[in-house]
Amino acid sequence: MNRRHWLALIPVFALACSTRREPKFDYGEPKQRYQLRGKVLRLRPEARIASIDHEKIEGWMEAMTMEFPVPKEADFAKLKEGAVIRATVNVNDLNYWLTDIVVE
């Protein structure tokens, strides 16, 4: 290709790089559901992930800080750093994620 052809491709590459990609959540059906209460420490909107310092989740894990995917855009929009929340943790063999978020 000559230089003119390469220059013609620059807008195509720029558009491809600037297009916002929605995170994909294909987790299947949850096998278990647990109740979570915790404080939002950080948010990663580009991936819809919330870092939460949570209390013990009865039947699943001890208190700790961890990152949780939030598939529903409406649920993620409720989150603010520093907010105390309640939510449902959905779990299956390979994944976990939050739904039913309520800010306290």
Secondary structure, DSSP 8 states (H G I E B T S, - for coil): --HHHHHHHHHHHHHHHHS-----------SEEEEEEEEEEEEETTTTEEEEEE--BTTTB-SEEEEEE---HHHHHT--TT-EEEEEEEE-SS-EEEEEEEE-
